[in-house]
Amino acid sequence: MNAEINGRKIGFGCAPYIIAELSANHNGDINRAFETIKAAHDSGADAIKIQTYTADTMTIDCDLEDFQIHGGLWDGYKLYDLYKWAETPFEWHKAIFEYAASLGITIFSTPFDESAVDLLESLNTPAYKIASFEATDLPLIRYVASKGKPMIMSTGMCSEEEISEAVSTAYEAGCKNLVLLHCISSYPAPMEQANLLQMPRLSERFGTIPGLSDHTLGTTASVAAVALGACVIEKHFTLSRNDKGPDSEFSIEPDELKRLCKDTFDAWSAIGKAGFERQKAEEGNKHFRRSIYFVSDMKSGEIITPSHIRRIRPGFGLPPKYYDQLIGKRVNRDVVRGTATSWELIND
């Protein structure tokens, strides 16, 4: 159960795939978008992801109560105004894709309607992301899946039935490779509600590649997720949280992204496989385990008593489990104190 995005294999047995989510952290400046993409590349991310929408493709400019935001990070905003502030203009996309390609970092996007998909197809996007809030938009999922590209889908807020409908729709419409990201759609998400055990459950239930879209602060949850089997990690990324933008409060900075890339790789490397084989790193130390040594001189034919042998380090003698068997045996030659026991020194 593996996928491939732009030549990079993703799935079990592969190092975690790290996506830096640019989102609205360009703060309305295309040059800042370029700088953020460069910083993501330099920090070790596998991919940079943007979002493809305009305020008009997301909602309508309406002052009625339904369109007002109350509470949370964007309290007091009208939906249209928030999306106008946060949008990545369609006319930027070609330049952004070309810049990412010039650096050698993979770029793809989250489309929010069919016109966004068409734009991304014209740019030969290697993959698509479906946002949690659009996971119930089955016509959009169907349209994206029909393009035959790998799909990454966040599951925040979704019921089991809604996830099942989204997954079925994607597969039926032509998706071959699907990653389901466990996600808590809260900005930021409380660490104590991260519920990471849901991630492997999603993979098992729906037969998909597991991952995490992480909105908690810091990198702890992402590293823990990799230890639980996450193959994909997505984190919002900004040059600096001090440069306030729509997503800056719950985004990580370049130093944190570098640490995320390193720590998730280390966590993945540490997982290994279950088994009782001795690891190579242990080989040099096996000789420092306890074994049985002669601790006094003995003459040939003398009977071994507890005063003659001890279980001590190092481990070149017989294992301690043979201590009782050696008591009462005769040595078949002279031995000196500090000699490792062996069956060759013992009469049968």
Secondary structure as the mmCIF struct_conf table of DSSP 4:
data_model
#
loop_
_struct_conf.conf_type_id
_struct_conf.id
_struct_conf.beg_label_comp_id
_struct_conf.beg_label_asym_id
_struct_conf.beg_label_seq_id
_struct_conf.end_label_comp_id
_struct_conf.end_label_asym_id
_struct_conf.end_label_seq_id
STRN STRN1 ASN A 2 ILE A 5
TURN_TY1_P TURN_TY1_P1 ASN A 6 GLY A 7
STRN STRN2 ARG A 8 GLY A 11
TURN_TY1_P TURN_TY1_P2 PHE A 12 GLY A 13
BEND BEND1 CYS A 14 CYS A 14
HELX_LH_PP_P HELX_LH_PP_P1 ALA A 15 PRO A 16
STRN STRN3 TYR A 17 GLU A 21
TURN_TY1_P TURN_TY1_P3 SER A 23 GLY A 28
HELX_RH_AL_P HELX_RH_AL_P1 ILE A 30 SER A 43
TURN_TY1_P TURN_TY1_P4 GLY A 44 GLY A 44
BEND BEND2 ASP A 46 ASP A 46
STRN STRN4 ALA A 47 THR A 52
HELX_RH_AL_P HELX_RH_AL_P2 ALA A 55 MET A 58
BEND BEND3 LEU A 64 LEU A 64
HELX_RH_3T_P HELX_RH_3T_P1 GLU A 65 PHE A 67
STRN STRN5 GLN A 68 GLN A 68
BEND BEND4 GLY A 71 GLY A 72
TURN_TY1_P TURN_TY1_P5 LEU A 73 GLY A 76
STRN STRN6 LYS A 78 LYS A 78
HELX_RH_AL_P HELX_RH_AL_P3 LEU A 79 ALA A 86
HELX_RH_3T_P HELX_RH_3T_P2 PHE A 90 TRP A 92
HELX_RH_AL_P HELX_RH_AL_P4 HIS A 93 LEU A 103
TURN_TY1_P TURN_TY1_P6 GLY A 104 GLY A 104
STRN STRN7 THR A 106 PRO A 111
BEND BEND5 ASP A 113 ASP A 113
HELX_RH_AL_P HELX_RH_AL_P5 GLU A 114 SER A 122
TURN_TY1_P TURN_TY1_P7 LEU A 123 ASN A 124
BEND BEND6 PRO A 126 PRO A 126
STRN STRN8 TYR A 128 ILE A 130
HELX_RH_3T_P HELX_RH_3T_P3 SER A 132 GLU A 134
TURN_TY1_P TURN_TY1_P8 ALA A 135 THR A 136
HELX_RH_AL_P HELX_RH_AL_P6 LEU A 138 ALA A 145
TURN_TY1_P TURN_TY1_P9 SER A 146 GLY A 148
STRN STRN9 MET A 151 SER A 154
TURN_TY1_P TURN_TY1_P10 GLY A 156 MET A 157
HELX_RH_AL_P HELX_RH_AL_P7 GLU A 160 GLU A 172
TURN_TY1_P TURN_TY1_P11 ALA A 173 GLY A 174
STRN STRN10 LEU A 178 CYS A 183
BEND BEND7 SER A 186 PRO A 188
HELX_LH_PP_P HELX_LH_PP_P2 ALA A 189 PRO A 190
HELX_RH_3T_P HELX_RH_3T_P4 MET A 191 GLN A 193
TURN_TY1_P TURN_TY1_P12 LEU A 196 LEU A 197
HELX_RH_AL_P HELX_RH_AL_P8 GLN A 198 PHE A 206
TURN_TY1_P TURN_TY1_P13 GLY A 207 GLY A 207
STRN STRN11 ILE A 209 ASP A 214
BEND BEND8 THR A 216 THR A 219
HELX_RH_AL_P HELX_RH_AL_P9 THR A 220 ALA A 227
TURN_TY1_P TURN_TY1_P14 LEU A 228 GLY A 229
BEND BEND9 CYS A 231 CYS A 231
STRN STRN12 VAL A 232 HIS A 236
STRN STRN13 PHE A 237 PHE A 237
BEND BEND10 LEU A 239 LEU A 239
TURN_TY1_P TURN_TY1_P15 ARG A 241 ASN A 242
BEND BEND11 ASP A 243 ASP A 243
TURN_TY1_P TURN_TY1_P16 PRO A 246 ASP A 247
HELX_RH_3T_P HELX_RH_3T_P5 SER A 248 PHE A 250
HELX_LH_PP_P HELX_LH_PP_P3 SER A 251 SER A 251
STRN STRN14 ILE A 252 ILE A 252
HELX_LH_PP_P HELX_LH_PP_P4 GLU A 253 GLU A 253
HELX_RH_AL_P HELX_RH_AL_P10 PRO A 254 ILE A 271
HELX_LH_PP_P HELX_LH_PP_P5 GLU A 277 GLN A 279
HELX_RH_3T_P HELX_RH_3T_P6 LYS A 280 PHE A 288
BEND BEND12 ARG A 289 ARG A 289
STRN STRN15 SER A 291 PHE A 294
BEND BEND13 SER A 296 SER A 296
STRN STRN16 MET A 298 MET A 298
TURN_TY1_P TURN_TY1_P17 SER A 300 GLY A 301
HELX_LH_PP_P HELX_LH_PP_P6 GLU A 302 GLU A 302
STRN STRN17 ILE A 303 ILE A 303
HELX_LH_PP_P HELX_LH_PP_P7 ILE A 304 ILE A 304
TURN_TY1_P TURN_TY1_P18 PRO A 306 HIS A 308
STRN STRN18 ILE A 309 ILE A 312
BEND BEND14 ARG A 313 GLY A 317
STRN STRN19 LEU A 318 LEU A 318
HELX_RH_3T_P HELX_RH_3T_P7 PRO A 320 TYR A 322
HELX_RH_AL_P HELX_RH_AL_P11 TYR A 323 LEU A 326
TURN_TY1_P TURN_TY1_P19 ILE A 327 GLY A 328
STRN STRN20 ARG A 330 VAL A 331
BEND BEND15 ASN A 332 ARG A 333
STRN STRN21 VAL A 335 VAL A 335
TURN_TY1_P TURN_TY1_P20 ARG A 337 GLY A 338
HELX_LH_PP_P HELX_LH_PP_P8 THR A 339 THR A 339
STRN STRN22 ALA A 340 ALA A 340
HELX_LH_PP_P HELX_LH_PP_P9 THR A 341 THR A 341
HELX_RH_3T_P HELX_RH_3T_P8 TRP A 343 LEU A 345
STRN STRN23 ILE A 346 ILE A 346
#
